[in-house]
Amino acid sequence: MPLLVWLLLGLSTNLSAQVAPPPRFAAPHPPAASVERADTTPSAARRPLPDSFVFEQGAVAGGGMAVGMLVGGLAGLTFAKATMEPNAGGLEGLFPMLAGMIIGGPIGAAIAVDRFSRPRGITSSRWAAMAGGYLGWIGGPAFFVTIPLGTVTAYNLARR
């Protein structure tokens, strides 16, 4: 019975074929004078990104930025509400809300790009993506374009 199972599974009954071949000896190294200069490219070269992947990352970064700004703004308002005087004016919570949005936008974009890219086999530094998002604030009024652009660019430049 075990022989029948062995044959049905397609395993070989020839024991001589299952023995490992003897090891080969490596060729001697060439003399040091004939060694060519080592290649300066990394040993694990990065594979190219799929078509339109960067545009998809940009769209995801924009959505992540919006969610991050919403969460940061609400956290800032909650903080302001907890620390305000009971009879405070209406603009007391504006600065904490804006600070939360400034902090939360690039964090949300970096998290979104990382969560989008990792299942597709693209890994990189989350910290680099976050730094690129914060550099996107240099864009001023065009931050809604420059934060996702900075996040995606930094993420892909730091790719492993």
Residue pairs with C-beta under 8 A, 6 or more apart in sequence:
3 13
6 13
7 13
12 18
44 160
46 159
46 160
49 122
49 156
50 120
53 120
53 122
54 152
54 156
56 116
57 113
57 116
57 117
57 152
57 155
57 156
58 148
58 149
58 152
60 112
60 113
60 116
61 109
61 112
61 113
61 133
61 147
61 148
61 149
61 151
61 152
62 109
62 144
62 148
63 112
64 108
64 109
64 110
64 111
64 112
64 113
65 105
65 106
65 108
65 109
65 112
65 133
65 144
65 147
65 148
65 151
66 105
66 108
67 108
67 112
68 104
68 105
68 106
68 107
68 108
68 109
68 111
68 112
69 101
69 104
69 105
69 108
70 104
71 100
71 104
71 108
72 99
72 100
72 101
72 102
72 103
72 104
72 105
72 107
72 108
73 97
73 98
73 100
73 101
73 104
74 100
75 100
75 104
76 93
76 96
76 97
76 98
76 99
76 100
76 101
77 93
77 96
77 97
77 100
79 96
79 100
80 92
80 93
80 95
80 96
80 97
81 93
84 92
84 93
85 92
102 137
105 133
105 143
105 147
106 130
106 132
106 133
106 134
106 136
106 137
106 147
106 150
106 151
107 130
107 133
109 129
109 133
109 147
109 148
109 151
110 126
110 129
110 130
110 132
110 133
110 151
110 155
111 126
113 129
113 151
113 152
113 155
114 124
114 126
114 129
114 155
117 123
117 124
117 155
122 156
122 159
123 159
123 160
124 155
124 156
124 158
124 159
124 160
125 155
125 158
128 154
128 155
128 157
128 158
129 151
129 152
129 154
129 155
129 158
130 151
131 154
132 150
132 151
132 152
132 153
132 154
132 155
133 147
133 148
133 150
133 151
133 154
134 150
135 150
135 154
136 143
136 146
136 147
136 148
136 149
136 150
136 151
137 143
137 146
137 147
138 146
139 145
139 146
139 147
139 150
